[in-house]
Amino acid sequence: MERIENTLTSCLPRIRSGFNDLTKTEQKTATYILENPSEVIHMTITELAEAAQNAEATVFRLCKKLGFSGYQELKIALAGDLYSPLESVYKEVDPVDSIGTMIGKIFNGINEGLQDTIKILDEEAVEKAIKAIISTKRIYVYASGGSAVVATDIEHRFMRFGISVRAYSDPHLQIASATLLEPGDVVIAVSHTGSNRDILDAVKMANNNQITTIAITSYMRSPLSQLASIALHGMGREITYRSEAMASRLIHLAIVDVLYIGSLLRQQDKIIENMNKVRKAIAKRKM
């Protein structure tokens, strides 16, 4: 994992985002940190290793894998998480919850996911993605399942800029599209897990054509993150009684908003002119 500069307030989000890519022993330590964050900031590396029933070397490897220089830096970042207004551990929706409680938990989960994403979203990667978008004439978006909603949103939004945008959720069309990519094209691949085989195949094909590929995913160390030219990560705290990627889908839509507004601000005159043309055309269709 590449070193992330904003270390002071991004420990817990990083653990959640990279959890599935940790080894079993590393997951034991990570789980202990997630469940006992206020205790961990006062522990030595030896005490944490003993509490998690692991070796000190395992704790150190976990720190390095998360992007920290060592255990002390992890604790500094953890303290930054704990002393923010956010809760450290998200409360699950329970069958006996009232409607009001359920609403509160779901909305708080979405809000916390957005706050987590602010902490782990790489500003340099966002800048590169925006530059790629405003420099291209054609964007192709690949996604499937729940992420297809995000792909459709990208298509709907960015076509208003005067850019040719096509979203594909069918794996055969994704491969066909990736095969025919030309220099200067941009591919945006959206996947919650970053492990969808069809998406990965399409991105590999795009890379073979030397195309800029942008990944929007929830896991920093996912195969998609490793494949893409630019990786943007959003962390949604998934909870019981919800589809796997519901919260993450909303977080990914927020990342799309960032790309949309960022692109708009960098080419205001050209883009606003195109958007006004679209608005006038649509207005004629209204009663």
N, C-alpha and C positions, 0 to 999 in steps of 0.2 A: 504494500500500500504506500502511495506517495505521502510524504510528510505534509500535514495540513497546518497552516500557520496559526489559525485561530484556536490555540490550545486551551485558553483559559476557561472557556465556557462550552465545551463540546465533548465531554467524556461519555455521559450516558447515551446521547444520540448516536455516537460512534459505535458503542457496544451493541445497541439494538440493531443498527444498520448492518454491522458486519458479523452478527452472531452466528448465522448459518454457515459462515465460512471458517469458523474456528474449529479446532480439534475438540474432541470430547473432553479432554482434560482442561483445555482453555475455556470451554463453555462452562465447566464447573466453577472456575474462578470468576468468569464474567457474570454468571447467575448470582453468585454470592455478592458481587459488587452491586448489581441491580437491586437486589433485595435488602442490602444492608449498607447503603451509601454513606449514611451519617457516621456509621462505625468505622468504615474503611478509611476515611480521611484521617483518623487518629491512629491507624495501625501501621506498624513497620511491614516491610515486605515479608519478613519471616512470619509475623503474626497472621497476615493475610493468607499466606501459603498454608499455614497450619489450620486456619479456620475453614479454608476451602478444601482441605485435605489434598493438597497438591505440593509440588516442589517449588522452591524459589525460582528456579530456572523457568518453570511454566509461567509464573506470574510475569517474569521479565519478557518472555517471548510474547505474551499477550499484550504487554505495553507496546512493544515494538510493532506488532502487527496492527495495532490500533493507530499507529502513527506518532506515538510519544517517544521521546528520547530515553525515558526510563520511568521507574515507578513514581518518583517524586513529581514529575511533570503530569503524570496521570492524576495524582492526588490534587494538584493545583487546579486542573481542569474540572475534577469532580467537585471540588469546593465551589467553583464558579457555577456549576449546575445546581448545587444544593441551596445556595444563597440567592437564587433567582426566585421570582414569584411562582414558578411552576412546581407542580408536584413531581417527586422523583419517580414514583411508581403509579402507573395508571390503574384506576379501579375498574374492574370488570362490571359489565351490566349483569344484574342478577335477576332471575325470574320473578322474584318477589318485589322488585323495585316498582315504585309508582311511576306513572307516565312522566311526572315532573322530574323525578330522579333519573329516569332513563334518558330524557331529553338532555338534562344537564351533563350526564356522563358522556353521551355521544358528542355533544358540541364541545365539551372541554377536551375530549380526545382529539378532535379535529384541530382545535386551537393549539394544543400542545404539540401536535404533529407539525403544524406550521412553524411554531417557535423552534422546535428541534431542527427543522430544515434550514432555518436562518443560520443556525450554528454550524451546519456541515456543508452548506452550499458553497462551492468554490467560486469566488468572485472572478478569478482569472478565467476559469472555464466558461462562466456565463458570458464574459466579454468576448472570448473567442467564438462562442456559439452565435452571438449577435452579429459579429463581423462576418461570419460565414453566411448568415441568413441575408444580410443586406447586400452581400456581394454576388449572390446567386440569382439566376433567372428561373431555376426549377428546384422545387423541393418535393421529395418523396417521403411519405411517412408510413412506417411499418409498425403494426401492432396487432394484437389478437385478444379475444375475450373481453374482459372489462376495460383493458387499456385501449381498445378500439374506440371507445368514447372520446378519449383524449386525442387520438389521431384525427377523428372527425372534427374536433374543436380546432385543432391546428389548421386543418384544411379550410375550414370556414373562416377563420380569422385572417390567415396570411394571404389568402387569395385576394383580399381587399387591398393589399399593398401593390397589386399589379404583378405579383409573382405567380407563376404556374405551380399549383400545389395539388398533389394527388395523394390520397390516403388509401392504403391497401390493408385489409385484414385477412384476405385469402392468401395462404402460403404459396400457392402456385403463381398468383399474380405478383407477389413480392419477389420471388425468384426471377420471374420474367422481367420485371421492372429493373431489378438490380443488375441483370445481365446487360441491359441496354443503356445503362447510365453513361453519361458523357462528362468530360472534364468540366469542372465548374458547378456540377450538380451537388446538391446537399441531401443527405438522408437523415431523417430523424426517426430513431427506433425507440418505441415506448414499451417497457415491460416491467411490471412490478418486481418479479423475482430476478429478472435479468438472465434467466436460464431457459427461456423458451427456445426449443431447438429450431423451429422454423424461422424465428426472428434472427437467431444467431447465424443460420445459413445465409440468409439474405444480406446481413451485414458483412459476412465474410466475402460474399460475392461483390458487394459494393467496394470493399477494401481492395479487392483484386483489380478493380477499375480505378483505383487511386482517387476515390471520392471522399470528401469530408463527411464523416458519420458522427452524429450527435446522439448520445444515449440519454434517456430519461428513465431512471430506475430507482429502486428503494435500497439497493445493496451495493456498497462501495466496492466489494471484492467479487462481484458477480462476473460470470463470463462475458456478459454484454459490456460491463464497465471496462474490462480488460481489452475488448476488441475495438471499441469505438475510439475515434479520434479525440472526441470530447465527451466526458461523462458528467452528467448532472444528477445529483442524488437528492431525493426527498424522502423524509422519514415519517410515515404514518404509523401511529400506534394501534395496530389491529386488535380488536377485542372480540369476546365471545358473542354469538348470535348475530354476527355480521359476516358478509362475504369476505373472503380473504383480502381482497385489495380495495375495499370500499374507501377507507380513509386515505390510503395511498393514492387512489385515483384523484381525490380532491387535492391532495398535495401536488400531484403532477400537473394538474390544471393550473395551480398557482404558479408553478415554474414556467408553464407556457405563457401566463400573463406577464411574467418578468421578461421573457424573450420578446413578446409582442410589444410591450411598452418600450423596452430598450431599443428595439429596431425602429420603432416609430420616432423616438426622440433623436435618433442619429440621422434620419432622412426625412425630417418633418415636411419640407416643402413638396417633395416628390410623392411621399406616401399619402399625405393629407389630400393632395389633389386627386389621387386615385380613389381614396375613400369617399370623397365628396361625389365623384362620378357614380360610384356604386350606390350611395345613399339616394341620389336623385333618381336613378333608375328604379330602385326599389319603391321609392315614394310614389311613382306613377302606378304601381300595382295596388296601392291602397285606396279604399273608398273615401 
